[in-house]
Amino acid sequence: MIEVFVHSFAPYEDVDFYREMSQHVICAPELARWATEAQSKFKGRLLPEKDYTVLEQVLQVANETNEKVLVFDISRITDKLKAIKRGVNKTPTVVINGKKYERIEEIQRALQSISSKPNL
């Protein structure tokens, strides 16, 4: 099992802009383009580039090796408590079979070692 701890955030919304403009796509096409280009897996929330990259790498390796993946978003209080319980202090962090990896280089090495193992 692979556990991934990431930290999502809400995009900045300028209230004055919304008061002046309609939210229709025709009236504000740059908003629609921005919304479709946002890389997010958390219902309108965004991930920092490091977290997103690690999450994509983990999902790719898990798909190749049939590993189960649990994703924890520490911006939510329940996932934050789980992170504290597991000793996770920063993101992105990956826990593979109970071993914690916090630096991106460590995470990539661990994922390479998993993907290079033959499936039994």
C-alpha positions as CSV (number, residue, x, y, z in Angstrom):
1,M,0.0,0.0,0.0
2,I,1.2,3.5,-0.9
3,E,0.0,6.5,1.1
4,V,0.5,10.0,-0.4
5,F,0.2,13.2,1.7
6,V,-0.4,16.4,-0.2
7,H,-1.6,19.9,0.7
8,S,-4.2,21.4,-1.6
9,F,-5.3,25.1,-1.6
10,A,-8.2,27.1,-2.9
11,P,-7.5,29.4,-5.9
12,Y,-7.5,33.1,-5.2
13,E,-10.7,34.7,-6.2
14,D,-10.9,38.5,-6.6
15,V,-14.2,39.5,-5.1
16,D,-14.3,42.9,-6.9
17,F,-13.8,41.2,-10.2
18,Y,-16.8,38.9,-9.6
19,R,-18.9,41.9,-8.7
20,E,-18.0,43.7,-11.9
21,M,-18.2,40.7,-14.3
22,S,-20.8,38.1,-15.0
23,Q,-19.7,34.5,-14.4
24,H,-20.9,33.4,-17.8
25,V,-18.3,31.9,-20.1
26,I,-19.2,34.3,-22.9
27,C,-18.8,37.4,-20.7
28,A,-15.5,36.2,-19.1
29,P,-13.8,33.7,-21.3
30,E,-10.5,34.0,-19.4
31,L,-12.2,32.5,-16.3
32,A,-13.4,29.5,-18.2
33,R,-10.0,28.9,-19.8
34,W,-8.3,29.3,-16.4
35,A,-10.7,26.8,-14.8
36,T,-10.2,24.2,-17.4
37,E,-6.4,24.5,-17.3
38,A,-6.3,24.1,-13.5
39,Q,-4.7,20.8,-12.5
40,S,-6.7,19.5,-9.7
41,K,-8.1,16.3,-8.3
42,F,-9.8,17.8,-5.3
43,K,-13.1,19.4,-6.4
44,G,-11.9,22.9,-7.5
45,R,-8.8,22.9,-5.3
46,L,-5.2,23.2,-6.6
47,L,-2.1,21.3,-5.8
48,P,1.4,22.8,-5.6
49,E,3.6,21.6,-8.5
50,K,5.7,19.4,-6.3
51,D,2.7,17.7,-4.8
52,Y,1.0,17.2,-8.2
53,T,4.2,15.7,-9.7
54,V,4.7,13.2,-6.9
55,L,1.0,12.3,-7.0
56,E,1.1,11.6,-10.7
57,Q,4.3,9.5,-10.4
58,V,2.8,7.5,-7.5
59,L,-0.4,6.9,-9.5
60,Q,1.6,5.8,-12.6
61,V,3.7,3.3,-10.5
62,A,0.6,2.0,-8.7
63,N,-1.1,1.4,-12.0
64,E,1.9,-0.6,-13.3
65,T,2.3,-2.6,-10.1
66,N,-1.4,-2.9,-9.0
67,E,-0.6,-1.2,-5.7
68,K,-3.4,0.3,-3.6
69,V,-3.0,4.1,-3.2
70,L,-4.5,6.3,-0.4
71,V,-4.3,10.0,-0.9
72,F,-4.5,12.3,2.2
73,D,-5.1,16.0,1.7
74,I,-3.7,17.7,4.9
75,S,-5.7,20.8,4.3
76,R,-8.7,18.8,5.6
77,I,-8.7,18.4,9.4
78,T,-9.2,14.6,9.4
79,D,-6.4,14.0,7.0
80,K,-4.2,16.5,8.9
81,L,-4.8,14.4,12.1
82,K,-3.8,11.2,10.2
83,A,-0.6,12.9,9.0
84,I,0.3,14.0,12.5
85,K,-0.4,10.5,13.8
86,R,2.0,9.1,11.1
87,G,4.7,11.7,11.8
88,V,4.2,13.6,8.5
89,N,5.3,17.2,8.8
90,K,5.6,18.4,5.2
91,T,4.3,17.6,1.8
92,P,4.7,15.8,-0.5
93,T,5.3,12.8,1.7
94,V,4.9,9.2,0.6
95,V,4.6,6.2,2.9
96,I,5.4,2.9,1.2
97,N,4.9,-0.2,3.4
98,G,5.3,1.8,6.6
99,K,8.5,3.6,5.4
100,K,8.3,7.4,5.1
101,Y,9.9,9.3,2.2
102,E,9.8,13.1,2.4
103,R,12.3,14.4,-0.1
104,I,11.4,14.2,-3.8
105,E,14.7,12.4,-4.7
106,E,13.9,9.8,-2.0
107,I,10.4,9.4,-3.3
108,Q,11.5,8.9,-6.8
109,R,14.1,6.3,-5.8
110,A,11.5,4.4,-3.8
111,L,9.0,4.5,-6.6
112,Q,11.7,3.2,-9.1
113,S,12.6,0.4,-6.7
114,I,8.9,-0.6,-6.6
115,S,8.4,-0.5,-10.3
116,S,11.5,-2.5,-11.0
117,K,10.4,-5.4,-8.8
118,P,8.9,-8.2,-10.7
119,N,5.2,-8.8,-10.0
120,L,4.6,-12.2,-8.3
